Amino acid sequence: MRLRILPILLLLLLLTIPAHAQDNPGKPMQLPVTAPAGPSTWLIGQPYGNTTGAFNNGPAWYSAGQGLHFGIDLSMPCGTELVAVADAEVAFVDDMGFGSAPHNLILRHPALGLTSLYGHLLETPPLTPGQFVEKGQYVGLSGDPDGPDCDSRPHLHLEIRSADYRTALNPVDYIDAPWHMLTTIGSFGYPLFQQDMNNARQWMRVDDQPDVAFGGRILNSYTSTWPPPRGFEPPPNPPLARTTAPLDAETVTFTARKLAYEGCCFGSWWNPLDPERLFIVDGASGSQAAIFDWQITSTEPADLVGPGPRPLTSPDGTLEIRLRDEQVIIHRTSDGAEWNVQTQGGIPAISADNNRLFWETRATAVAPDLAQPVTEFWVSDLYGQDARRILAQSGGSAQWLDAHRLLITTPLANRQTILTIFDTRDDSNYTLGSWPWMRGVDISPGGARLMFYITRTTEIPNGVYTIETLQGAQAQMLDWFGSWRWRDADSVYYIPFDPTTDRQSLIYYDIASGASRTLIDGDNAAFTVTGNDWSVSADGRRIVFMSAADNALWLIEQNP
């Protein structure tokens, strides 16, 4: 079986999408906060609908809402001023029958036939039932669901419901905002949405989510899915080392071509060794999705690899981690050899040189609203021999940096996160640093550098930072904020965050020199990634992304 890919070559200027229009008459509501989005004000915490967070936390938090996240979360400092999304009558104040403690507000919008709920407020809103409020009028302060100290998960939970309160609706359909831009970076994990391998195209965009009927059947009890359920995923793989030549602004050009039909293919990934091979997952509704291996320089159809979801592999893809009858098995793809490894129930990650295993064990499940369980960190050789516990701590995580070093994150009570480098050869270690409200820790190819971002703190400037993984290294704040992907060990591509528009730009940035080059200018050529779904090939010359314009997979590639 083969998947037909469209062999269409287009100039970037022909990649079109309507520009975002402010005050769109088709969307009668405004955002519930007047400050523009950004690292110091607010960012998307969790979208509405079929999110990965809802899939993992649904039984505890969202069972009444068909297992889906029936609102949208905006991460923001406690005490952020909130406004009415539309003209409204105050329906209820602090009615805990709607949940969203410690305080909430429900507004009724008679002209629209809708209601809105503001949850996790800092204090009782200064309003009374029956009072009229105008669109944009102050209605309360944002808070934290875990208490007045505001040191846990400060955010606004906003719901748009039907007039009878029985159905939750996607706020994206009613609030005029550049949602594709807003979901390029935030407090959420990636991917944003949980992919059902029996309906791989369903509910994978921020603007394609179902209504929620409270009390209805669970919609996301997937039996085959990606990413793996919490507790069944290994620590992230380190990207393999690679070196590319800096981009020459005078000679290097890029073109784009559409790869697939509408709806195909969310969550594609590159072969880590062959920059011309792309893996995609797709399938018809109601049938098991399949993995296809496409040689993108060829006009031939893509080859069938096997059923989805994508396998758990070593960084180079030559080894697979398989779960069979509650056993962890390492499978070598070259000759089919397999062996069991004893990991106390943890799912291992394989080092960059394929010589070591690392895994984590926890006595209890992890949940954002509960005390973090003790996490034990273990290492062994590739065959599970010489296993030893190297560390135990409350919460946190670790992952391979390279062939022998681990990056360990340790959370503290005051929302500080410590980063530690641990060498598994001799157990030597050193603290790289400690930062408040740190998100998005990302390892460079080869492990010599990290990037991360800081949000909603007054302790240090908010924004994107980079730091080398050497003892004594100092973090450097970059002069831009946005979503990025590594090109090589010293450079990235990034999408600048502009909260006023869905027209996105694409920029090359050299960390070592500070040089940058605009590859796509959003003011001149419309370009919009949906769901932050984009990735870079192993040689740094190609970028694949899901386009919001036509809901299809596109490729941007450097010309020879």
C-alpha positions as CSV (number, residue, x, y, z in Angstrom):
1,M,0.0,0.0,0.0
2,R,1.3,3.5,-0.8
3,L,0.1,7.0,0.0
4,R,-0.1,9.4,-2.9
5,I,1.6,12.8,-2.2
6,L,0.9,15.8,-4.3
7,P,4.0,16.7,-6.4
8,I,3.2,20.4,-6.5
9,L,5.9,23.1,-6.4
10,L,4.9,26.6,-5.5
11,L,6.6,29.9,-4.6
12,L,6.2,31.0,-1.0
13,L,4.3,34.1,-2.2
14,L,1.5,31.8,-3.5
15,L,1.0,30.3,-0.1
16,T,-2.0,32.3,0.9
17,I,-4.3,32.7,3.9
18,P,-6.7,35.5,4.6
19,A,-5.2,38.1,7.0
20,H,-6.7,38.2,10.4
21,A,-9.3,40.9,10.6
22,Q,-9.8,42.8,13.9
23,D,-13.5,43.2,15.1
24,N,-14.6,40.3,12.9
25,P,-18.4,40.6,12.7
26,G,-18.6,36.8,12.6
27,K,-17.1,36.6,16.0
28,P,-19.0,38.8,18.4
29,M,-16.8,38.4,21.5
30,Q,-13.5,39.8,22.6
31,L,-10.8,38.3,24.7
32,P,-11.5,38.4,28.5
33,V,-8.3,40.5,29.1
34,T,-7.3,43.8,27.5
35,A,-3.5,43.4,27.9
36,P,-1.9,42.0,24.7
37,A,-0.6,38.4,25.1
38,G,3.1,37.9,25.9
39,P,5.5,36.4,28.3
40,S,4.9,39.1,31.0
41,T,1.1,39.3,30.6
42,W,-0.7,36.1,29.5
43,L,-0.3,33.1,27.2
44,I,-2.5,30.2,26.3
45,G,-2.3,27.5,29.0
46,Q,-4.6,24.9,27.5
47,P,-6.9,25.1,24.4
48,Y,-10.5,23.9,24.3
49,G,-11.4,20.4,23.4
50,N,-9.4,17.2,22.6
51,T,-6.2,18.3,24.3
52,T,-3.5,16.0,25.6
53,G,-4.1,17.3,29.0
54,A,-7.8,16.4,28.9
55,F,-6.9,12.9,27.7
56,N,-4.6,12.3,30.6
57,N,-6.6,14.2,33.3
58,G,-10.1,13.6,32.0
59,P,-11.2,10.9,34.5
60,A,-10.2,13.2,37.4
61,W,-11.2,16.6,36.1
62,Y,-13.3,16.4,32.9
63,S,-15.5,13.4,33.2
64,A,-18.7,15.5,33.4
65,G,-17.7,17.2,30.1
66,Q,-17.3,14.0,27.9
67,G,-13.6,13.8,28.9
68,L,-12.7,17.0,26.9
69,H,-11.4,20.3,28.2
70,F,-14.6,22.3,28.0
71,G,-13.1,25.7,28.3
72,I,-9.9,27.6,27.4
73,D,-7.2,28.3,30.0
74,L,-5.2,31.6,29.8
75,S,-2.1,31.5,32.0
76,M,-1.5,34.8,33.7
77,P,-0.3,36.3,37.0
78,C,-2.8,36.4,39.8
79,G,-4.6,39.7,39.9
80,T,-4.8,40.3,36.2
81,E,-7.8,42.4,35.4
82,L,-10.6,40.6,33.4
83,V,-13.3,42.1,31.3
84,A,-16.6,41.0,29.8
85,V,-16.3,39.2,26.5
86,A,-19.6,40.8,25.4
87,D,-22.5,42.8,26.7
88,A,-24.1,40.8,29.4
89,E,-26.3,40.4,32.5
90,V,-24.7,39.0,35.6
91,A,-26.3,35.6,36.1
92,F,-24.3,34.1,39.1
93,V,-21.5,35.1,41.4
94,D,-19.5,32.4,43.2
95,D,-22.0,29.6,42.3
96,M,-19.8,26.5,42.9
97,G,-22.4,24.4,41.2
98,F,-20.4,25.4,38.1
99,G,-17.1,24.5,39.7
100,S,-13.9,26.5,38.9
101,A,-13.1,27.4,42.6
102,P,-12.1,29.4,44.5
103,H,-14.4,32.0,42.9
104,N,-16.3,32.2,39.7
105,L,-18.6,34.4,37.6
106,I,-21.3,33.5,35.1
107,L,-22.5,36.1,32.6
108,R,-25.6,35.8,30.4
109,H,-25.4,37.2,26.8
110,P,-29.1,37.4,25.7
111,A,-28.3,39.0,22.3
112,L,-26.1,36.1,21.5
113,G,-28.0,33.3,23.1
114,L,-24.8,32.4,25.0
115,T,-23.3,32.4,28.5
116,S,-19.7,32.7,29.7
117,L,-18.0,31.4,32.8
118,Y,-14.9,32.9,34.4
119,G,-13.3,30.4,36.7
120,H,-10.5,30.3,39.3
121,L,-10.8,34.0,40.2
122,L,-8.7,35.5,43.0
123,E,-11.7,37.0,44.9
124,T,-15.4,37.3,44.7
125,P,-16.2,39.5,41.7
126,P,-17.6,43.0,42.6
127,L,-20.8,42.3,40.8
128,T,-24.4,41.3,41.7
129,P,-26.8,39.0,39.8
130,G,-29.0,41.0,37.5
131,Q,-26.4,43.8,37.0
132,F,-25.7,44.7,33.4
133,V,-22.1,44.9,32.1
134,E,-20.8,46.2,28.8
135,K,-18.4,44.5,26.5
136,G,-14.8,45.3,27.7
137,Q,-16.0,46.3,31.2
138,Y,-14.0,45.2,34.3
139,V,-15.5,42.1,35.9
140,G,-12.9,40.6,38.3
141,L,-9.3,39.4,38.9
142,S,-7.7,36.2,37.8
143,G,-6.5,33.7,40.4
144,D,-5.2,30.2,41.0
145,P,-7.3,27.1,41.5
146,D,-4.9,25.8,44.2
147,G,-5.1,28.7,46.6
148,P,-4.6,32.4,47.3
149,D,-0.8,32.1,47.3
150,C,-0.8,32.0,43.5
151,D,2.3,29.9,43.3
152,S,0.9,26.9,41.6
153,R,-1.2,27.2,38.4
154,P,-2.4,30.8,38.1
155,H,-4.8,31.1,35.2
156,L,-8.2,32.0,34.0
157,H,-10.5,29.2,32.9
158,L,-13.0,30.6,30.5
159,E,-16.0,28.8,29.1
160,I,-18.6,29.7,26.5
161,R,-21.8,27.8,27.0
162,S,-25.3,27.6,25.5
163,A,-28.0,29.7,27.1
164,D,-29.2,26.7,29.1
165,Y,-25.7,26.0,30.4
166,R,-25.9,22.4,29.2
167,T,-23.5,22.6,26.2
168,A,-19.9,24.0,26.2
169,L,-18.8,25.6,22.9
170,N,-15.4,26.3,21.4
171,P,-14.4,29.8,22.4
172,V,-12.4,30.1,19.2
173,D,-15.6,30.1,17.3
174,Y,-16.9,33.2,19.1
175,I,-13.9,35.2,20.3
176,D,-12.2,37.4,17.7
177,A,-8.4,36.7,18.2
178,P,-5.5,35.3,16.2
179,W,-5.8,31.8,17.6
180,H,-3.1,30.2,15.4
181,M,-0.5,32.7,16.6
182,L,-1.6,32.4,20.2
183,T,-1.1,28.6,20.1
184,T,2.5,28.8,18.9
185,I,3.9,29.2,22.4
186,G,2.4,29.0,25.9
187,S,2.2,27.0,29.1
188,F,0.8,23.9,27.2
189,G,2.7,20.8,26.2
190,Y,3.2,19.7,22.6
191,P,1.4,18.3,20.7
192,L,-1.7,20.3,21.7
193,F,-4.2,17.6,20.8
194,Q,-4.5,13.9,21.3
195,Q,-4.6,11.9,18.1
196,D,-7.0,9.0,17.7
197,M,-5.4,6.3,15.6
198,N,-8.9,5.3,14.5
199,N,-9.7,8.8,13.3
200,A,-6.4,10.5,12.8
201,R,-7.7,13.7,11.2
202,Q,-10.4,14.4,13.8
203,W,-10.1,17.3,16.3
204,M,-6.5,18.2,15.7
205,R,-6.9,22.0,15.2
206,V,-7.7,24.7,17.6
207,D,-10.6,25.7,15.4
208,D,-11.9,22.2,14.8
209,Q,-13.2,20.9,18.1
210,P,-16.6,19.4,19.1
211,D,-19.3,20.8,21.3
212,V,-19.4,19.3,24.8
213,A,-22.8,18.0,26.1
214,F,-22.5,17.9,29.9
215,G,-23.3,14.4,31.1
216,G,-22.8,12.9,27.7
217,R,-20.6,9.9,26.8
218,I,-16.8,10.1,26.9
219,L,-15.4,11.2,23.5
220,N,-11.7,10.6,24.0
221,S,-11.4,7.0,25.4
222,Y,-8.9,6.1,22.7
223,T,-7.5,2.6,22.5
224,S,-4.7,3.5,20.1
225,T,-3.4,7.0,20.3
226,W,-0.5,9.5,20.2
227,P,1.2,10.7,22.3
228,P,1.3,7.7,24.7
229,P,-0.9,7.9,27.8
230,R,0.9,9.4,30.8
231,G,3.0,6.7,32.4
232,F,3.5,4.9,29.1
233,E,5.9,7.3,27.5
234,P,9.7,7.4,27.8
235,P,11.7,10.5,28.6
236,P,12.3,12.6,25.5
237,N,15.0,11.7,23.1
238,P,18.0,14.0,22.6
239,P,18.4,15.3,19.1
240,L,21.5,13.9,17.4
241,A,24.5,16.2,16.8
242,R,24.6,18.0,13.4
243,T,26.5,20.9,11.9
244,T,25.3,23.0,9.0
245,A,26.8,26.0,7.2
246,P,25.4,29.5,8.2
247,L,22.8,30.8,5.8
248,D,24.2,33.2,3.3
249,A,21.7,36.1,2.9
250,E,22.9,36.8,-0.6
251,T,22.8,33.3,-2.2
252,V,20.4,31.0,-0.2
253,T,16.8,30.9,-1.3
254,F,13.8,28.8,-0.2
255,T,10.7,27.5,-2.0
256,A,7.6,25.7,-0.8
257,R,5.5,22.9,-2.0
258,K,2.3,21.3,-0.8
259,L,2.8,17.7,0.2
260,A,-0.6,16.3,0.9
261,Y,-4.4,16.7,0.6
262,E,-6.6,18.6,3.1
263,G,-6.5,17.0,6.5
264,C,-3.2,15.2,6.0
265,C,-1.0,14.9,8.0
266,F,-0.8,16.0,11.6
267,G,2.2,15.2,13.7
268,S,4.7,14.2,11.0
269,W,8.3,13.6,11.9
270,W,11.6,13.4,10.1
271,N,13.9,10.4,9.8
272,P,16.8,11.3,12.3
273,L,19.5,10.0,9.9
274,D,18.1,10.7,6.4
275,P,17.0,14.3,5.8
276,E,15.1,13.3,2.7
277,R,12.7,10.9,4.5
278,L,9.6,12.1,6.3
279,F,7.2,9.9,8.3
280,I,3.5,10.7,8.3
281,V,0.5,9.1,9.9
282,D,-2.9,9.1,8.2
283,G,-6.0,7.0,7.8
284,A,-9.7,7.2,7.0
285,S,-12.3,7.8,9.7
286,G,-13.1,4.6,11.5
287,S,-10.0,2.7,10.3
288,Q,-6.6,2.2,11.9
289,A,-4.2,4.9,10.8
290,A,-1.0,3.9,9.1
291,I,2.6,5.2,9.1
292,F,4.0,6.1,5.7
293,D,7.7,6.7,4.8
294,W,8.1,9.3,2.1
295,Q,11.2,10.0,0.2
296,I,10.4,13.7,-0.4
297,T,12.8,14.1,-3.3
298,S,11.0,11.4,-5.2
299,T,7.7,11.6,-7.1
300,E,6.8,8.1,-6.1
301,P,4.1,7.4,-3.6
302,A,5.1,7.0,0.0
303,D,5.7,3.5,1.3
304,L,3.6,1.8,4.0
305,V,5.6,1.2,7.2
306,G,2.8,-0.3,9.4
307,P,0.0,0.7,11.7
308,G,0.1,3.8,13.9
309,P,0.9,5.2,16.3
310,R,4.5,6.1,15.8
311,P,7.0,3.8,17.5
312,L,9.1,4.6,20.6
313,T,12.6,4.7,19.3
314,S,16.2,5.4,20.0
315,P,17.4,8.9,18.9
316,D,18.7,7.5,15.6
317,G,15.6,5.3,15.1
318,T,17.5,2.0,14.8
319,L,16.2,0.6,18.1
320,E,12.5,0.5,19.2
321,I,11.1,0.3,22.7
322,R,8.1,-2.0,22.7
323,L,5.7,-3.0,25.4
324,R,4.4,-6.5,25.3
325,D,2.6,-8.4,28.1
326,E,3.7,-5.7,30.6
327,Q,7.3,-6.4,29.6
328,V,9.7,-3.8,28.2
329,I,11.5,-5.1,25.1
330,I,14.3,-3.5,23.0
331,H,13.9,-4.3,19.3
332,R,16.7,-3.8,16.8
333,T,15.3,-2.9,13.4
334,S,18.3,-4.0,11.3
335,D,18.0,-7.7,12.2
336,G,14.9,-8.1,14.4
337,A,16.8,-9.1,17.5
338,E,15.0,-8.5,20.7
339,W,15.7,-8.6,24.5
340,N,13.7,-7.9,27.7
341,V,14.9,-5.2,30.1
342,Q,13.8,-4.9,33.7
343,T,12.9,-1.3,34.5
344,Q,10.5,-1.6,37.4
345,G,7.6,-0.5,35.2
346,G,9.4,2.6,33.8
347,I,9.6,3.2,30.0
348,P,13.3,3.7,29.1
349,A,15.0,6.2,26.9
350,I,18.1,5.3,25.0
351,S,21.3,7.4,25.0
352,A,22.5,9.1,21.8
353,D,25.2,6.4,21.3
354,N,22.7,3.5,21.8
355,N,24.8,2.2,24.8
356,R,22.7,3.1,27.8
357,L,19.2,3.2,29.2
358,F,17.6,5.7,31.5
359,W,14.2,5.5,33.1
360,E,12.0,7.0,35.8
361,T,9.8,5.3,38.4
362,R,7.1,6.8,40.6
363,A,5.1,5.3,43.4
364,T,2.0,7.2,42.4
365,A,0.7,9.0,39.4
366,V,1.6,12.6,38.5
367,A,-1.2,15.2,38.7
368,P,-0.8,19.0,38.5
369,D,-3.1,19.6,41.5
370,L,-1.5,17.0,43.8
371,A,1.8,16.8,45.7
372,Q,4.5,15.5,43.5
373,P,5.5,11.8,44.1
374,V,9.0,10.7,44.7
375,T,10.7,10.1,41.4
376,E,13.6,7.6,41.1
377,F,16.1,7.9,38.3
378,W,17.7,4.7,37.0
379,V,20.4,3.9,34.4
380,S,21.7,0.7,33.0
381,D,23.5,-0.6,29.9
382,L,21.5,-1.2,26.7
383,Y,20.6,-4.7,27.9
384,G,19.3,-3.6,31.3
385,Q,22.4,-4.9,33.1
386,D,24.2,-3.1,35.8
387,A,21.0,-1.2,36.7
388,R,21.4,1.4,39.5
389,R,19.4,4.2,41.0
390,I,21.3,7.4,40.6
391,L,18.9,9.8,42.3
392,A,15.5,10.1,44.1
393,Q,13.7,13.4,44.5
394,S,10.2,14.9,44.8
395,G,8.8,15.4,41.4
396,G,10.9,16.6,38.4
397,S,12.2,14.7,35.5
398,A,15.3,14.0,33.5
399,Q,16.4,13.2,29.9
400,W,19.5,12.3,28.0
401,L,21.6,15.3,26.8
402,D,24.0,13.1,24.8
403,A,25.8,9.8,25.0
404,H,26.4,9.9,28.7
405,R,25.0,13.1,30.3
406,L,21.6,13.6,31.8
407,L,19.7,16.9,32.2
408,I,17.8,16.7,35.5
409,T,15.0,19.2,36.4
410,T,14.1,19.7,40.1
411,P,11.1,21.8,41.0
412,L,11.1,23.8,44.2
413,A,8.1,25.1,46.2
414,N,8.5,28.7,45.0
415,R,8.1,27.8,41.3
416,Q,11.9,27.8,40.9
417,T,13.3,25.0,38.7
418,I,16.9,23.8,39.2
419,L,18.7,22.3,36.2
420,T,21.5,19.8,36.9
421,I,23.9,18.1,34.6
422,F,24.7,14.5,35.7
423,D,27.4,12.4,34.1
424,T,26.5,8.7,34.2
425,R,30.1,7.6,33.7
426,D,31.3,8.7,37.1
427,D,28.2,10.2,38.8
428,S,29.8,13.7,38.8
429,N,27.2,16.5,38.6
430,Y,26.9,20.2,38.7
431,T,24.1,22.8,38.9
432,L,23.6,24.7,35.7
433,G,21.2,27.2,37.3
434,S,17.9,27.9,38.8
435,W,15.1,30.0,37.2
436,P,11.5,31.0,38.1
437,W,8.5,29.9,36.1
438,M,10.6,28.2,33.5
439,R,8.9,26.5,30.5
440,G,9.8,24.7,27.3
441,V,13.3,23.4,28.1
442,D,14.7,22.3,24.7
443,I,18.0,20.5,24.0
444,S,20.1,21.4,21.0
445,P,21.4,18.8,18.6
446,G,24.4,17.2,20.3
447,G,23.4,18.5,23.8
448,A,25.8,21.4,24.0
449,R,23.1,24.1,24.5
450,L,19.6,24.6,26.0
451,M,16.8,27.0,25.3
452,F,13.8,27.8,27.5
453,Y,11.5,30.6,28.2
454,I,10.4,32.5,31.4
455,T,6.9,33.9,31.9
456,R,4.9,36.0,34.3
457,T,7.6,36.7,36.9
458,T,9.0,39.9,38.3
459,E,12.3,38.4,39.5
460,I,14.0,38.4,36.1
461,P,13.0,39.6,32.6
462,N,10.5,37.4,30.9
463,G,11.5,35.9,27.5
464,V,13.5,33.2,25.7
465,Y,16.9,32.2,27.1
466,T,19.8,30.1,26.0
467,I,22.6,28.6,28.0
468,E,25.5,26.2,27.2
469,T,25.6,23.0,29.2
470,L,29.0,23.6,30.6
471,Q,29.7,24.2,34.3
472,G,29.7,27.9,35.1
473,A,27.9,28.8,31.9
474,Q,25.6,31.9,32.1
475,A,22.1,32.1,30.6
476,Q,21.7,34.7,27.8
477,M,18.3,36.3,27.1
478,L,17.5,36.6,23.4
479,D,16.0,39.7,21.8
480,W,13.0,37.8,20.5
481,F,10.1,35.8,21.8
482,G,8.3,33.0,19.9
483,S,8.2,29.4,18.9
484,W,11.5,27.9,17.7
485,R,13.0,24.7,16.2
486,W,16.7,23.9,16.2
487,R,18.4,24.1,12.8
488,D,21.7,22.8,14.2
489,A,23.7,23.1,17.5
490,D,24.1,26.9,17.2
491,S,21.1,28.2,15.2
492,V,17.3,28.0,15.1
493,Y,14.3,28.9,13.0
494,Y,11.7,30.8,14.9
495,I,8.2,32.3,14.4
496,P,8.1,35.7,16.2
497,F,5.1,36.0,18.5
498,D,2.8,38.8,17.4
499,P,-0.5,38.7,19.4
500,T,-2.2,41.0,16.9
501,T,-2.3,38.8,13.8
502,D,-2.3,35.3,12.5
503,R,0.1,36.2,9.7
504,Q,3.3,34.6,10.8
505,S,6.9,35.2,9.8
506,L,9.8,32.7,9.7
507,I,13.3,33.8,10.8
508,Y,16.7,32.2,10.9
509,Y,18.7,33.1,14.0
510,D,22.4,32.2,14.7
511,I,22.9,32.1,18.5
512,A,26.7,32.3,18.3
513,S,26.8,35.4,16.2
514,G,23.4,37.0,16.8
515,A,22.9,37.2,13.1
516,S,19.3,36.7,11.8
517,R,17.6,36.5,8.4
518,T,13.9,36.7,7.6
519,L,12.9,33.8,5.4
520,I,9.2,34.6,5.3
521,D,7.9,38.1,6.0
522,G,4.3,37.8,7.3
523,D,3.6,41.3,6.0
524,N,4.3,40.3,2.4
525,A,3.6,36.6,2.2
526,A,0.8,35.0,4.2
527,F,2.1,32.0,6.2
528,T,0.3,30.4,9.2
529,V,1.2,27.3,11.1
530,T,-1.7,25.6,12.9
531,G,-1.2,24.0,16.3
532,N,2.5,24.8,16.4
533,D,2.9,21.7,14.2
534,W,6.2,22.2,12.4
535,S,9.6,20.5,12.4
536,V,13.1,20.7,10.8
537,S,14.9,17.9,8.9
538,A,18.1,16.4,10.1
539,D,20.3,18.6,7.8
540,G,18.4,21.8,8.8
541,R,17.5,22.5,5.1
542,R,13.8,21.6,5.2
543,I,10.8,22.6,7.3
544,V,7.5,20.8,7.2
545,F,4.4,22.4,8.7
546,M,0.6,22.0,8.9
547,S,-0.9,25.1,7.2
548,A,-3.9,26.9,8.6
549,A,-4.7,28.1,5.1
550,D,-5.8,24.8,3.7
551,N,-5.3,22.3,6.6
552,A,-2.6,20.4,4.7
553,L,1.0,19.6,5.0
554,W,3.6,21.9,3.4
555,L,7.3,21.8,2.9
556,I,9.7,24.7,2.9
557,E,13.1,23.7,1.6
558,Q,16.5,25.4,0.9
559,N,17.3,25.4,-2.8
560,P,20.5,23.6,-3.8
